[in-house]
């Protein structure tokens, strides 16, 4: 049995994500808050009804397009460059720092565009429990 089949059958995928290079955090974080995520990533789906396990391990290309901060979190918004054969959630971003919970970055509304033509690469995976 392949690892992908084991994950699908025996483990529950909590969320699917794209890992990111640490250089993004170093470049954009202003350390607005003391708390930092345990794993810097782009959440592509939370509690997916259907998982995309056959794409786990795939390299995904993306760009940073905006920086945002609120009274609860700091993040960068991203745009996926790679063609993705499945649906992604809205408001794709990377939480950099937060006050209470990393999820608070979902509610940032004040985004400022950034000029960064760098194309970054990350790996698509699922977080299981």
Secondary structure, 3 states (H helix, E strand, C coil): CCHHHHHHHHCCEEEEEEECCHHHHHHHCCCCCCECCCCCEEEEEECCCCCCHHHCCCEEEEEEEEEEECCCEEEEEEEECCCCCCCCCCCCEEEEEECCCHHHHHHCCCEEECCCCCCEEEEEEEEEC
